[in-house]
Amino acid sequence: MRSAPDLVGRIERRVLLDHAVDPDVAARHLPPGLEVRLLDGRAVVGVCLIRLVEMRPTGLPRPLGRTIEAAAHRISVVGPGDDGPEPGVFVPRRDSRSRAAVRAGGRIWPGVHGRADITVERRPSSLAIDVACPDGAAVSVTLDLDADRPGGTALADPDATRTFHAVERRAWSPRRGGGPESGLEEAVLDCLPWSARPVGVTAATSTWLDDRDLFPLGSSHLAGALLMEDVPVRWSAG
């Protein structure tokens, strides 16, 4: 992969949907070099549903930026940083409806993206996002924007959850090819400032999180969701 430029833009909308997972189960999905990071004694596994706008290499004018709608499956981890272990996320899978993200991911920019159809319905008090991929993978989330609890088992109080996620700048993901021999590539996300609010979860399904071969019954519970809106962002290759 060629040297990647820094990208700047804006997070128009970002949903972090969390599940509280048995640490031993979560660890099965991690490659060597990464360790599960715990909150309230549980691993945090979930999906990031994000809409980025005005994304462009540093120095280009805003009108030349692109819009990217994507979904990323993620596990909170500790991995190698510049000065020792650092918190971050392992992203085993990314999918996008942006052709630019699919073409560039894993080639020009870290993070291989598969193709997905993503539909969004925003109303004053609700937000619904549906992701459908050609291989059958899917995510469907409906949020109550006027509530601040998931309607399921809460992982932690909102302030603790925000603090937990706010330091997750680094994202590791498999290189193109996907096998153990392919290794990991890294991107660094800086949100300036990092701000999000808890929202209620009316309904949430994921073919990954709901797969009982991957997450046996009783090992994973809905924990809640955070919503981030209108935040400047910078992506850098690790």
ZICOR-V647936 format. One record per backbone hydrogen bond with DSSP energy under -1.0 kcal/mol. CO is the residue of the C=O (numbers start at 1). NH is the residue of the N-H. Records with the same first field share a line. If there is no record, write none. Layout:
BEGIN
CO->NH / NH
END
This chain:
BEGIN
6->58
7->235
8->56
9->233
10->53
11->231
13->51
14->228
15->49
16->226
17->47
18->223 / 224
19->45
20->221
21->43
22->26
23->27
26->29
27->30
31->34
35->78
39->42
42->39
43->21
44->76
45->19
46->74
47->17
48->72
49->15
50->70
51->12 / 13
52->68
53->10
55->66
56->8
57->60
61->64
62->65
66->55
68->52
69->97
70->50
71->95
72->48
74->46
75->90
76->37
77->88
78->35
79->86
84->81
86->79
88->77
89->172
90->75
93->73
94->114
95->71
96->116
98->102
99->103
100->104
101->105
104->107 / 108 / 109
109->106
114->96
117->132
119->130
121->128
125->145
126->123
127->143
128->121
129->141
130->119
131->139
132->117
133->136
137->133
138->207
139->131
140->205
141->129
142->202 / 203
143->127
144->147 / 200
157->161
158->162
159->163
160->164
161->165
162->166
165->168
167->169
169->189
170->89
171->187
172->91
173->185
175->178
179->182
183->175
185->173
186->238
187->171
188->236
190->234
197->227
200->144
203->142
205->140
206->210
208->211
211->215
216->219
219->22
221->20
223->155
224->18
225->199
226->16
227->197
228->14
231->11
232->192
233->9
234->190
235->7
236->188
END
